[in-house]
């Protein structure tokens, strides 16, 4: 039996079954989505990088959000495109583990950045006179380093448990690898792994969710006793961030339904949509949200295109 389990090192991604009949159409759709994600986020990163007036904590966090969006979508969509050009829809154990690591760290980094952004908004609105002290360059650097390094290091330690498993089943009911789906293919009891997974998820999520809730409760408390003008300014400042948070948790909700509740009663194509939502829509919508809602970024985008038009005319 041991020899048999060791032989399963390639898995079949069963989620592509719903796309097989129209795989050329799906290939074009995902290619366009990836191009849009890459171009929009790269544009936002470039504007923030080259425009010195945007070198403050809020825009640096937005820049990191865009970098993470490119990282997450690149971990998924190129492999989706490759599988849409093949009939086997197979993935090796090594590639599966790499994809799991990239997609899960993308997930965690996204939440960390959103949580630190909420703290930044809290300081800006509740302590405007002390903002540059409370959000100093050193503290910003610590936040950015922690948002990237901690998820990478911690999830690598957690994934080392998955690497030790042996597998005797090969069908993964998704278009990509997810840790919980992979350990389901194990020949051994996965109760301990499931418990550790839930505890790890709680460690990653609960402090960040509490930071977001605390920040916005304090912002709401300050706004209640502020003038109409201050309330309007606070709403304009916080709306893009709240939309990004909502977008994130819609994806988390879909992922929990998919991975933990196993909703067989839902149509197969809708389950596929839910499993892909988190890796596609936040990276796609975040630059649109901040580009359209953020007046400062919108102004610099218009300025960039005006300069290009003038250069072309000359």
Rosetta blueprint (number, residue, H / E / L):
1 X L
2 X H
3 X H
4 X H
5 X H
6 X H
7 X L
8 X L
9 X L
10 X E
11 X E
12 X E
13 X E
14 X H
15 X H
16 X H
17 X H
18 X H
19 X L
20 X H
21 X H
22 X H
23 X H
24 X H
25 X H
26 X H
27 X H
28 X H
29 X H
30 X H
31 X H
32 X H
33 X H
34 X H
35 X H
36 X H
37 X H
38 X H
39 X H
40 X H
41 X H
42 X H
43 X H
44 X H
45 X H
46 X H
47 X H
48 X H
49 X H
50 X H
51 X L
52 X H
53 X H
54 X H
55 X L
56 X L
57 X H
58 X H
59 X H
60 X H
61 X H
62 X H
63 X H
64 X H
65 X H
66 X H
67 X H
68 X H
69 X H
70 X H
71 X H
72 X H
73 X H
74 X H
75 X H
76 X H
77 X H
78 X H
79 X H
80 X H
81 X H
82 X H
83 X H
84 X H
85 X L
86 X L
87 X L
88 X L
89 X L
90 X E
91 X E
92 X E
93 X H
94 X H
95 X H
96 X H
97 X H
98 X H
99 X H
100 X H
101 X H
102 X H
103 X H
104 X H
105 X H
106 X H
107 X H
108 X H
109 X H
110 X H
111 X H
112 X H
113 X H
114 X H
115 X H
116 X H
117 X H
118 X H
119 X H
120 X H
121 X H
122 X H
123 X H
124 X H
125 X H
126 X H
127 X L
128 X H
129 X H
130 X H
131 X H
132 X H
133 X H
134 X H
135 X L
136 X L
137 X H
138 X H
139 X H
140 X H
141 X H
142 X H
143 X H
144 X H
145 X H
146 X H
147 X H
148 X H
149 X H
150 X H
151 X H
152 X H
153 X H
154 X H
155 X H
156 X H
157 X H
158 X H
159 X H
160 X H
161 X H
162 X H
163 X H
164 X L
165 X L
166 X L
167 X E
168 X L
169 X L
170 X L
171 X E
172 X E
173 X L
174 X L
175 X L
176 X L
177 X L
178 X L
179 X H
180 X H
181 X H
182 X H
183 X H
184 X L
185 X L
186 X E
187 X L
188 X L
189 X L
190 X L
191 X H
192 X H
193 X H
194 X H
195 X H
196 X H
197 X H
198 X H
199 X H
200 X H
201 X H
202 X H
203 X H
204 X H
205 X H
206 X H
207 X H
208 X H
209 X H
210 X H
211 X H
212 X H
213 X H
214 X H
215 X H
216 X H
217 X H
218 X H
219 X H
220 X H
221 X H
222 X H
223 X H
224 X H
225 X L
226 X L
227 X L
228 X H
229 X H
230 X H
231 X H
232 X H
233 X H
234 X H
235 X H
236 X H
237 X H
238 X H
239 X H
240 X H
241 X H
242 X H
243 X H
244 X H
245 X H
246 X H
247 X H
248 X H
249 X H
250 X H
251 X H
252 X H
253 X H
254 X H
255 X H
256 X H
257 X H
258 X H
259 X H
260 X H
261 X H
262 X L
263 X L
264 X L
265 X L
266 X L
267 X L
268 X H
269 X H
270 X H
271 X H
272 X H
273 X H
274 X H
275 X H
276 X H
277 X H
278 X H
279 X H
280 X H
281 X H
282 X H
283 X H
284 X H
285 X H
286 X H
287 X H
288 X H
289 X H
290 X H
291 X H
292 X H
293 X H
294 X L
295 X H
296 X H
297 X H
298 X H
299 X H
300 X H
301 X H
302 X H
303 X H
304 X H
305 X H
306 X H
307 X H
308 X H
309 X H
310 X H
311 X H
312 X H
313 X H
314 X L
